[in-house]
Amino acid sequence: MDRKRIKLAVLLATFLAALDGTMVATAGPVIARGLSGLNLYPWMLAGFMATAAVATPVFGRLADIFSPGRLYTLALGVFALGSLGCATAVNMSVLIGCRALQGVGAGGIFTVGLIMVGQVFEGSERAKTLGAQSAMWGIAAIFGPVVGGLFADAGLWRWLFLINVPLVVAAVSLTRSMTNPGATRRVVPESEAPSFDVAGALWLTISMSALLAVPTALAAGQGLLALSAIAAGGIGGILLWRTERRVQHPLLPMRKLREARTLRLLAAGLVSSAVLYAAVTVIPLLTQSAMGLPSAVAGLILLPIPVGWAIGSMAAGRRCAGSGGRSVASIGLALMTLGVLACSWRGAGAAQVLALVVGGGLLGFGVGHLIIGALWEVQTLASEREMALHTGLFNFARNLGNALGPAIFGGLVLLLEQGSMGVLIGSGVQRQAAPAVLSQSIHEVMWILVAVLAILIPVVAEFGPRESPAGELNKT
């Protein structure tokens, strides 16, 4: 088994899937106009996000049934197929469907890649590889918007999807050694392999897709669709809960969700991702709509977040094996809190910009530490038989936070702004006060984010034993 090839394949595939999301987010409006479907633009992003979120626990459970190496190749193939469909789409409906297919592949790439890292690497080598894999997200966030904008401006947006295909081929060629016996393996013997929870996967797909569709429907002014999605999500959630309590090998095991340690780890993944993407959503509102800065300058102000994330992930990977996940995650949480505090500082002109730049860097650096620290605990403290399941659940919580953070806190900014403007207009104040009101609303939400992180402090402090085993999975 060539570990260098496996590491390179995992890093390449992770970077590929992460880069696709950031490129398309930038080029999305141009793509939607080109296909005469600007009104459907939000669904192009929501479809990818929903299927990626659902795919994470599904692939996590499938890794207990099939070889992770073969599953990884399957996920890459699905992602490539979705990319080809997007590149040749003739209308927005086809594009949205193919983006959803891409999301399935991306969910598998992210989750199974982490599982294979946990199986193939041990000790400090595993910690460094996890850090490098997380850094791919930050690096993709640096280059993706630039590449997406350049291709869109040149009228070559279809190539944003086509370039995925040769990169997938390269990743698949590197994964050949992973499909050989002994490279990556099921830790559960074939005779004891759990059956797949088909009903649970169905109800999870319905409930999560409906839940993630609500913010998109509201943003598009489709109130009836939003109410329908809420109803479908509620019914799907109830049926999912009832199903998972009855089946022998549930997709989302309720017994695990009742364990305090598991809940703490999932809360860390969900909240850290929610705060990160909420900040990425509201900071451009502050810089562009409230401060009146050009879009290019606003984009540069955000740049320290992914740069800090990439550097923080690499640094955390080197620290985990010696310090343990809890120590690294605690450092990350402290840095995240300081970062959001800096962003919440109210100043004028260059002073405000400097606070956002410094705060963004601290936030990104802290996110890299918190996610890697929590993930290290997931894979180190879980039994070998349940490592794939726990990794899938952790990634599911992160994806859920990615979706809910912008929706909840972005919506809260608009709610506070509308309430304040209503009071001011009723008092005879002119609408010229709108930028100041928006700025005030954003800073209030920043303080709420600080409070959320403060609540997470005791959660992280109780992850588990102070000293984690040095990279060895507990055996059962």
Backbone torsions as a table, in degrees:
resi	resn	phi	psi	omega
1	MET	NA	128.8	-179.5
2	ASP	-97.6	101.3	-176.1
3	ARG	-67.2	-30.9	179.3
4	LYS	-65.3	-39.8	177.7
5	ARG	-64.7	-42.3	179.6
6	ILE	-63.3	-45.4	179.4
7	LYS	-61.1	-44.7	180.0
8	LEU	-63.2	-40.1	179.6
9	ALA	-63.6	-44.3	-179.4
10	VAL	-64.8	-43.8	-179.5
11	LEU	-66.6	-41.6	179.8
12	LEU	-63.7	-46.2	-177.8
13	ALA	-66.8	-40.3	178.0
14	THR	-62.9	-45.3	178.6
15	PHE	-61.8	-40.8	-179.5
16	LEU	-60.1	-50.5	-177.4
17	ALA	-68.0	-39.8	178.4
18	ALA	-67.3	-40.6	179.8
19	LEU	-63.1	-39.0	-179.8
20	ASP	-58.3	-44.6	-178.9
21	GLY	-62.4	-42.6	-178.1
22	THR	-73.3	-34.8	178.0
23	MET	-65.8	-46.0	-176.3
24	VAL	-69.3	-34.1	178.0
25	ALA	-60.2	-37.7	179.1
26	THR	-74.7	-42.5	-175.8
27	ALA	-86.1	-4.4	-173.5
28	GLY	-51.5	-51.1	-179.5
29	PRO	-59.4	-39.4	178.6
30	VAL	-65.2	-42.2	178.4
31	ILE	-61.6	-45.6	-177.9
32	ALA	-63.7	-40.5	177.9
33	ARG	-66.2	-39.1	-179.9
34	GLY	-63.5	-28.6	178.9
35	LEU	-101.6	12.5	177.7
36	SER	54.0	44.9	-179.5
37	GLY	-142.8	44.5	-177.3
38	LEU	-60.8	-30.2	179.4
39	ASN	-67.9	-19.0	179.7
40	LEU	-99.5	3.8	-175.3
41	TYR	-54.2	-45.8	-178.7
42	PRO	-58.1	-30.3	-177.4
43	TRP	-72.9	-20.8	176.6
44	MET	-64.8	-35.5	178.1
45	LEU	-84.5	-40.6	-177.0
46	ALA	-66.4	-36.7	-179.8
47	GLY	-63.1	-44.4	177.1
48	PHE	-61.3	-45.6	-176.2
49	MET	-64.8	-41.7	-177.4
50	ALA	-65.7	-47.7	-177.6
51	THR	-69.9	-33.8	176.6
52	ALA	-64.5	-40.5	179.2
53	ALA	-64.1	-43.2	-179.1
54	VAL	-69.0	-36.3	-175.0
55	ALA	-68.1	-25.5	-174.4
56	THR	-62.8	-52.9	178.0
57	PRO	-69.3	-28.9	178.9
58	VAL	-63.7	-49.6	178.6
59	PHE	-67.0	-31.8	176.5
60	GLY	-61.9	-41.0	178.0
61	ARG	-73.9	-38.8	179.6
62	LEU	-62.2	-27.8	179.4
63	ALA	-66.8	-16.9	174.0
64	ASP	-82.4	-14.9	-175.3
65	ILE	-105.4	-38.7	-176.7
66	PHE	-120.7	166.7	177.2
67	SER	-64.0	125.7	177.9
68	PRO	-57.2	-34.1	178.6
69	GLY	-61.2	-43.9	178.7
70	ARG	-69.5	-36.3	176.8
71	LEU	-63.9	-37.4	-179.9
72	TYR	-64.0	-42.9	177.1
73	THR	-62.4	-40.1	177.3
74	LEU	-61.6	-46.1	180.0
75	ALA	-61.0	-41.1	177.4
76	LEU	-62.9	-40.6	178.5
77	GLY	-64.1	-42.5	178.1
78	VAL	-62.9	-41.5	179.4
79	PHE	-63.4	-42.5	179.2
80	ALA	-65.2	-40.3	178.8
81	LEU	-63.1	-43.7	176.6
82	GLY	-62.9	-37.6	179.1
83	SER	-64.3	-43.2	177.4
84	LEU	-61.4	-41.6	178.5
85	GLY	-62.5	-41.6	178.2
86	CYS	-64.3	-41.1	-177.6
87	ALA	-65.6	-27.3	-177.1
88	THR	-107.9	9.3	-176.6
89	ALA	-61.4	137.5	-179.5
90	VAL	-100.3	-12.5	177.2
91	ASN	-155.0	173.1	-175.2
92	MET	-68.6	-32.5	-180.0
93	SER	-62.2	-43.9	177.7
94	VAL	-65.0	-42.0	-179.0
95	LEU	-62.7	-43.4	179.8
96	ILE	-62.3	-42.7	178.2
97	GLY	-62.7	-41.0	179.9
98	CYS	-73.0	-31.7	174.0
99	ARG	-64.6	-37.7	176.3
100	ALA	-63.1	-39.6	176.9
101	LEU	-65.0	-40.3	175.0
102	GLN	-58.7	-39.5	180.0
103	GLY	-61.2	-38.9	177.0
104	VAL	-59.9	-48.1	179.4
105	GLY	-63.0	-41.7	-179.6
106	ALA	-63.9	-41.8	177.7
107	GLY	-59.1	-40.5	177.2
108	GLY	-67.5	-41.2	180.0
109	ILE	-60.4	-48.1	-177.8
110	PHE	-64.8	-45.2	-173.6
111	THR	-76.3	-50.8	-177.0
112	VAL	-67.2	-32.2	175.9
113	GLY	-59.3	-44.0	177.9
114	LEU	-65.2	-38.6	179.3
115	ILE	-63.1	-43.8	-179.0
116	MET	-66.2	-36.6	176.4
117	VAL	-60.4	-42.2	179.0
118	GLY	-65.5	-31.1	-179.0
119	GLN	-81.8	-42.4	-170.2
120	VAL	-84.0	-37.5	-174.6
121	PHE	-106.3	152.6	179.9
122	GLU	-133.7	160.3	173.6
123	GLY	56.7	-139.2	-175.9
124	SER	-64.4	-29.3	179.0
125	GLU	-66.1	-39.3	177.5
126	ARG	-66.5	-43.2	179.9
127	ALA	-60.4	-44.7	179.9
128	LYS	-65.2	-37.4	-179.7
129	THR	-68.9	-39.9	176.0
130	LEU	-61.4	-41.4	178.5
131	GLY	-64.1	-42.1	179.1
132	ALA	-65.0	-38.4	180.0
133	GLN	-65.8	-42.5	177.4
134	SER	-65.4	-34.6	179.4
135	ALA	-62.7	-25.8	179.2
136	MET	-59.5	-33.6	178.1
137	TRP	-64.1	-46.3	-180.0
138	GLY	-64.4	-42.2	179.6
139	ILE	-64.6	-40.6	178.0
140	ALA	-62.5	-37.3	179.6
141	ALA	-69.4	-21.5	177.9
142	ILE	-77.6	-48.5	-172.9
143	PHE	-91.8	-27.0	-175.1
144	GLY	-57.1	-51.6	-179.5
145	PRO	-60.4	-37.0	179.8
146	VAL	-65.6	-49.0	-179.3
147	VAL	-63.4	-43.8	179.6
148	GLY	-60.8	-41.8	179.2
149	GLY	-66.1	-40.6	179.7
150	LEU	-64.4	-45.9	-179.9
151	PHE	-65.7	-39.4	-179.1
152	ALA	-66.1	-44.9	-179.5
153	ASP	-63.5	-29.6	-179.9
154	ALA	-86.8	1.5	-179.5
155	GLY	71.8	24.7	-176.3
156	LEU	-115.7	35.6	-173.2
157	TRP	-63.2	-27.2	179.7
158	ARG	-63.8	-27.2	178.9
159	TRP	-71.0	-18.9	174.5
160	LEU	-60.1	-31.8	178.5
161	PHE	-90.8	-36.9	-177.3
162	LEU	-65.6	-33.9	-178.4
163	ILE	-66.9	-16.2	177.1
164	ASN	-65.4	-32.5	-171.4
165	VAL	-63.7	-53.5	178.6
166	PRO	-63.6	-31.2	177.7
167	LEU	-68.5	-37.0	175.6
168	VAL	-64.8	-41.8	177.9
169	VAL	-58.5	-42.2	178.6
170	ALA	-63.7	-42.5	179.7
171	ALA	-65.4	-40.8	179.5
172	VAL	-63.4	-40.2	179.1
173	SER	-63.0	-31.5	177.9
174	LEU	-76.9	-20.9	-177.5
175	THR	-88.7	2.1	-177.4
176	ARG	-58.0	-39.4	-179.7
177	SER	-68.5	-19.4	-179.5
178	MET	-78.0	-17.2	179.3
179	THR	-91.0	-3.1	177.0
180	ASN	-80.1	151.5	177.6
181	PRO	-57.2	134.3	176.2
182	GLY	92.1	-14.1	-179.8
183	ALA	-74.2	-64.7	169.4
184	THR	-126.6	143.5	-171.2
185	ARG	-143.3	160.7	169.2
186	ARG	-72.8	132.8	177.2
187	VAL	-84.3	-11.7	176.9
188	VAL	-100.0	126.2	178.8
189	PRO	-56.2	150.0	-176.9
190	GLU	-56.0	-37.1	-179.1
191	SER	-68.4	-20.7	-178.7
192	GLU	-109.0	5.8	-176.7
193	ALA	-61.6	133.5	-178.9
194	PRO	-71.0	149.9	173.7
195	SER	-74.9	153.2	-178.2
196	PHE	-81.8	136.5	-177.3
197	ASP	-83.4	84.6	-176.4
198	VAL	-65.8	-45.4	-178.8
199	ALA	-62.8	-41.4	178.4
200	GLY	-62.4	-41.0	178.5
201	ALA	-63.2	-38.8	179.5
202	LEU	-63.6	-50.4	-177.6
203	TRP	-69.2	-32.4	175.8
204	LEU	-64.9	-42.5	179.4
205	THR	-61.3	-45.6	-178.7
206	ILE	-65.3	-48.2	-175.3
207	SER	-68.0	-43.8	-178.1
208	MET	-70.6	-42.1	179.3
209	SER	-61.6	-41.6	179.0
210	ALA	-66.1	-43.7	-179.6
211	LEU	-61.2	-45.4	-177.7
212	LEU	-74.4	-15.7	178.0
213	ALA	-81.1	-19.5	-175.3
214	VAL	-61.0	-52.8	-179.9
215	PRO	-59.8	-37.9	-179.9
216	THR	-65.2	-42.7	179.3
217	ALA	-64.6	-41.1	179.1
218	LEU	-65.4	-41.5	179.6
219	ALA	-63.7	-30.5	179.6
220	ALA	-86.9	2.4	179.5
221	GLY	73.6	22.3	-179.2
222	GLN	-100.7	76.1	-175.4
223	GLY	-61.2	-42.9	-178.9
224	LEU	-63.6	-40.4	178.2
225	LEU	-65.3	-38.3	178.3
226	ALA	-63.5	-42.8	177.9
227	LEU	-63.7	-40.2	178.5
228	SER	-63.9	-40.1	179.0
229	ALA	-65.6	-39.2	177.3
230	ILE	-61.8	-44.2	179.6
231	ALA	-64.1	-45.5	179.9
232	ALA	-64.2	-40.2	178.4
233	GLY	-64.7	-39.9	178.5
234	GLY	-64.7	-46.2	179.1
235	ILE	-63.8	-44.8	178.4
236	GLY	-61.3	-39.2	178.8
237	GLY	-64.3	-42.0	178.4
238	ILE	-63.8	-46.2	179.6
239	LEU	-65.6	-35.2	176.7
240	LEU	-63.0	-46.1	-179.8
241	TRP	-61.1	-44.1	180.0
242	ARG	-66.8	-40.2	-179.8
243	THR	-65.5	-45.4	-175.7
244	GLU	-68.1	-22.3	177.3
245	ARG	-76.7	-22.7	-173.1
246	ARG	-97.9	-37.3	-171.8
247	VAL	-73.5	155.3	-176.3
248	GLN	-74.6	-37.3	-179.4
249	HIS	-124.9	77.7	-174.9
250	PRO	-70.9	153.1	176.2
251	LEU	-68.4	-39.9	175.5
252	LEU	-119.9	87.6	-174.9
253	PRO	-64.1	118.5	-178.3
254	MET	-64.6	-30.6	179.7
255	ARG	-64.0	-35.3	177.5
256	LYS	-70.4	-36.8	-179.7
257	LEU	-71.5	-12.1	175.5
258	ARG	-92.1	-8.9	178.5
259	GLU	-79.9	129.9	-176.2
260	ALA	-59.6	-42.5	-177.4
261	ARG	-63.9	-42.2	179.5
262	THR	-63.4	-43.4	179.8
263	LEU	-62.5	-38.0	179.2
264	ARG	-64.6	-43.6	-179.9
265	LEU	-64.4	-43.4	179.4
266	LEU	-65.7	-38.4	178.5
267	ALA	-63.5	-39.5	178.8
268	ALA	-62.6	-44.5	178.8
269	GLY	-64.8	-43.9	-177.7
270	LEU	-67.0	-49.9	-174.1
271	VAL	-68.6	-42.2	-179.1
272	SER	-61.9	-41.6	178.7
273	SER	-69.1	-38.8	179.5
274	ALA	-63.4	-44.3	179.8
275	VAL	-65.7	-42.7	-179.7
276	LEU	-58.8	-52.6	-175.0
277	TYR	-75.6	-23.6	171.8
278	ALA	-66.2	-43.0	178.8
279	ALA	-64.2	-41.4	178.9
280	VAL	-64.2	-25.3	179.0
281	THR	-81.8	-44.5	-172.2
282	VAL	-86.4	-26.1	179.9
283	ILE	-62.8	-43.3	175.1
284	PRO	-62.1	-32.6	174.7
285	LEU	-60.7	-41.9	-179.3
286	LEU	-67.2	-48.1	-174.3
287	THR	-72.3	-36.7	-176.5
288	GLN	-90.9	-52.7	-173.1
289	SER	-81.8	-35.8	-177.5
290	ALA	-91.9	-42.6	-177.4
291	MET	-91.7	-15.0	177.0
292	GLY	73.9	25.6	-180.0
293	LEU	-81.9	152.1	177.1
294	PRO	-64.0	157.2	-178.4
295	SER	-59.8	-39.8	-178.9
296	ALA	-62.6	-42.2	178.8
297	VAL	-66.7	-40.7	178.2
298	ALA	-61.0	-38.2	177.7
299	GLY	-65.0	-39.6	178.3
300	LEU	-65.7	-34.4	179.2
301	ILE	-65.2	-31.5	178.1
302	LEU	-76.9	-18.8	-171.9
303	LEU	-56.9	-36.8	179.8
304	PRO	-60.1	-23.1	-179.1
305	ILE	-66.4	-55.4	178.1
306	PRO	-66.9	-32.5	177.1
307	VAL	-63.4	-45.9	177.9
308	GLY	-63.4	-38.4	178.7
309	TRP	-61.1	-47.6	-178.8
310	ALA	-62.5	-47.2	-178.9
311	ILE	-67.2	-41.2	-179.8
312	GLY	-63.8	-38.3	178.9
313	SER	-63.9	-44.2	179.4
314	MET	-64.2	-42.8	179.9
315	ALA	-65.5	-40.2	-179.5
316	ALA	-65.5	-39.3	178.7
317	GLY	-59.4	-34.1	180.0
318	ARG	-77.6	-22.7	-176.6
319	ARG	-90.7	-27.3	-171.0
320	CYS	-58.8	-45.6	-174.9
321	ALA	-61.1	-34.0	-178.5
322	GLY	-90.8	-37.5	-173.6
323	SER	-98.1	-19.6	-175.8
324	GLY	90.2	154.5	-175.7
325	GLY	-65.7	-36.6	-176.5
326	ARG	-64.5	-42.5	179.6
327	SER	-62.0	-45.3	-179.4
328	VAL	-65.3	-43.6	179.4
329	ALA	-64.2	-37.2	178.9
330	SER	-64.4	-40.6	175.8
331	ILE	-61.5	-44.2	179.9
332	GLY	-61.0	-43.2	180.0
333	LEU	-63.5	-41.4	178.4
334	ALA	-62.5	-42.6	180.0
335	LEU	-67.2	-40.2	176.4
336	MET	-59.8	-43.8	-179.6
337	THR	-62.6	-45.5	178.0
338	LEU	-61.9	-38.9	-179.8
339	GLY	-63.4	-45.7	179.6
340	VAL	-68.6	-35.3	175.7
341	LEU	-60.1	-44.1	178.8
342	ALA	-62.8	-41.5	179.1
343	CYS	-65.5	-27.7	-178.0
344	SER	-80.7	-8.6	-179.6
345	TRP	-67.0	133.6	-178.1
346	ARG	-100.3	118.7	178.2
347	GLY	-137.9	-164.1	-179.6
348	ALA	-130.6	138.7	173.0
349	GLY	60.5	-126.9	-174.8
350	ALA	-63.5	-32.5	-179.4
351	ALA	-64.3	-41.2	178.1
352	GLN	-66.3	-41.3	178.2
353	VAL	-62.3	-43.7	179.4
354	LEU	-61.5	-40.6	178.8
355	ALA	-62.9	-39.9	179.6
356	LEU	-68.5	-39.0	179.9
357	VAL	-66.0	-49.4	179.3
358	VAL	-64.7	-45.0	179.9
359	GLY	-63.1	-39.9	178.5
360	GLY	-63.5	-41.3	177.9
361	GLY	-62.5	-44.3	178.3
362	LEU	-64.5	-40.4	179.3
363	LEU	-61.4	-49.3	-180.0
364	GLY	-63.0	-43.2	179.3
365	PHE	-62.0	-39.1	178.2
366	GLY	-68.8	-39.6	178.5
367	VAL	-59.7	-43.6	178.2
368	GLY	-57.4	-40.9	179.3
369	HIS	-70.8	-45.1	-175.5
370	LEU	-65.7	-44.6	-178.0
371	ILE	-66.2	-45.1	-179.3
372	ILE	-67.5	-40.1	178.0
373	GLY	-61.7	-44.3	179.4
374	ALA	-67.6	-41.6	180.0
375	LEU	-65.3	-38.0	176.0
376	TRP	-59.0	-42.8	178.5
377	GLU	-64.5	-39.8	179.1
378	VAL	-57.0	-48.3	-173.7
379	GLN	-83.5	-24.9	-178.3
380	THR	-86.4	-38.4	-176.0
381	LEU	-87.1	-19.2	178.5
382	ALA	-75.1	152.0	173.2
383	SER	-68.7	159.2	-177.8
384	GLU	-60.6	-37.1	-178.7
385	ARG	-67.6	-25.7	-173.8
386	GLU	-109.7	6.9	-178.1
387	MET	-62.5	-42.3	180.0
388	ALA	-63.7	-42.9	179.9
389	LEU	-61.8	-46.4	-178.4
390	HIS	-66.2	-38.2	178.6
391	THR	-63.3	-42.2	177.5
392	GLY	-62.7	-41.5	179.8
393	LEU	-65.4	-40.3	-179.5
394	PHE	-64.8	-43.4	178.2
395	ASN	-65.7	-35.5	176.7
396	PHE	-61.0	-44.1	179.2
397	ALA	-63.5	-39.4	178.1
398	ARG	-63.7	-45.1	179.6
399	ASN	-63.4	-37.5	177.8
400	LEU	-64.3	-40.8	176.7
401	GLY	-64.8	-39.1	177.3
402	ASN	-56.2	-38.4	-176.7
403	ALA	-81.8	-42.8	-173.2
404	LEU	-78.5	-32.3	-177.4
405	GLY	-56.9	-57.1	179.1
406	PRO	-61.7	-38.5	-177.6
407	ALA	-65.1	-46.6	-176.0
408	ILE	-73.0	-53.4	-173.3
409	PHE	-78.6	-32.0	172.8
410	GLY	-64.7	-42.1	176.6
411	GLY	-64.9	-35.1	179.3
412	LEU	-66.1	-37.5	176.2
413	VAL	-59.0	-48.7	-179.1
414	LEU	-64.5	-37.8	179.3
415	LEU	-64.3	-45.7	179.0
416	LEU	-64.9	-38.9	179.9
417	GLU	-64.4	-46.0	-179.4
418	GLN	-63.7	-39.4	178.6
419	GLY	-64.3	-44.5	-179.6
420	SER	-67.2	-41.2	179.0
421	MET	-64.5	-37.3	178.2
422	GLY	-61.7	-41.6	178.3
423	VAL	-65.9	-43.7	-177.5
424	LEU	-66.7	-43.3	179.8
425	ILE	-65.1	-37.1	176.9
426	GLY	-64.2	-24.9	179.2
427	SER	-91.5	2.7	177.6
428	GLY	92.4	7.0	179.4
429	VAL	-79.2	138.7	-176.7
430	GLN	-76.2	164.4	-178.4
431	ARG	-71.3	-7.0	176.2
432	GLN	-62.5	-16.8	179.9
433	ALA	-79.3	-2.6	-174.2
434	ALA	-56.7	-47.1	179.8
435	PRO	-58.6	-39.8	179.4
436	ALA	-66.6	-38.4	178.9
437	VAL	-66.2	-42.8	178.3
438	LEU	-62.6	-42.8	178.1
439	SER	-59.7	-43.7	178.5
440	GLN	-61.9	-42.5	-179.0
441	SER	-64.0	-41.1	179.9
442	ILE	-65.1	-42.0	180.0
443	HIS	-67.8	-33.0	175.0
444	GLU	-64.3	-40.5	177.6
445	VAL	-67.4	-35.5	176.1
446	MET	-58.9	-41.1	178.9
447	TRP	-67.5	-33.5	175.2
448	ILE	-64.4	-39.9	177.0
449	LEU	-62.5	-38.7	176.4
450	VAL	-61.3	-42.5	179.5
451	ALA	-63.8	-40.1	178.3
452	VAL	-61.3	-43.3	178.6
453	LEU	-65.6	-36.6	178.5
454	ALA	-63.7	-37.3	177.6
455	ILE	-64.5	-30.3	-178.1
456	LEU	-74.8	-16.8	-176.0
457	ILE	-57.0	-52.2	178.7
458	PRO	-66.1	-25.0	177.5
459	VAL	-65.3	-47.7	180.0
460	VAL	-67.6	-35.7	-178.1
461	ALA	-63.8	-19.2	-177.8
462	GLU	-112.3	27.6	178.6
463	PHE	-54.4	-46.6	-174.9
464	GLY	173.3	-159.7	179.9
465	PRO	-56.3	146.6	-177.8
466	ARG	-61.7	-37.5	178.6
467	GLU	-111.4	114.6	177.9
468	SER	-79.8	151.5	174.1
469	PRO	-57.6	142.6	-172.3
470	ALA	-71.0	72.7	171.7
471	GLY	81.1	4.8	-178.0
472	GLU	-99.9	133.2	175.6
473	LEU	-73.1	140.1	174.5
474	ASN	-67.1	139.0	-179.4
475	LYS	-98.4	149.2	174.7
476	THR	-125.4	NA	NA
